[in-house]
Amino acid sequence: MSRRVLSCCLWCGREIVESEAGRRRRYCRQSCRQRAYEHRNSLKGTGIPEDSVVLSAQEAADLADRWFAARCAAEDVATAIGEGADTEELKALSATLLTLTREAERLR
């Protein structure tokens, strides 16, 4: 049986599509697995919990920008509903919102 299961990469947050056979993948690519290993080793002896997520200032700013874009898209949907927008406009706005929220889920 090769049913597809959807999960997220522990490093970058991208979706992982995999079969149910075998061990579940934790990372989408080898490079993500390597970055996670380097991150875990860099935290040894620092007192920072190993499962912590440490972002650079640029990564944090990018994440905040993605959250802001998703919030703005949600406000656009709410405004369109309040103004009685037609189904096609709401479909387009909700598709944009879905795309932006998926992007906002990524930490890196």
Helices and strands as residue ranges (DSSP letters): E 4-8, E 15-19, H 30-43, H 57-82, H 87-105
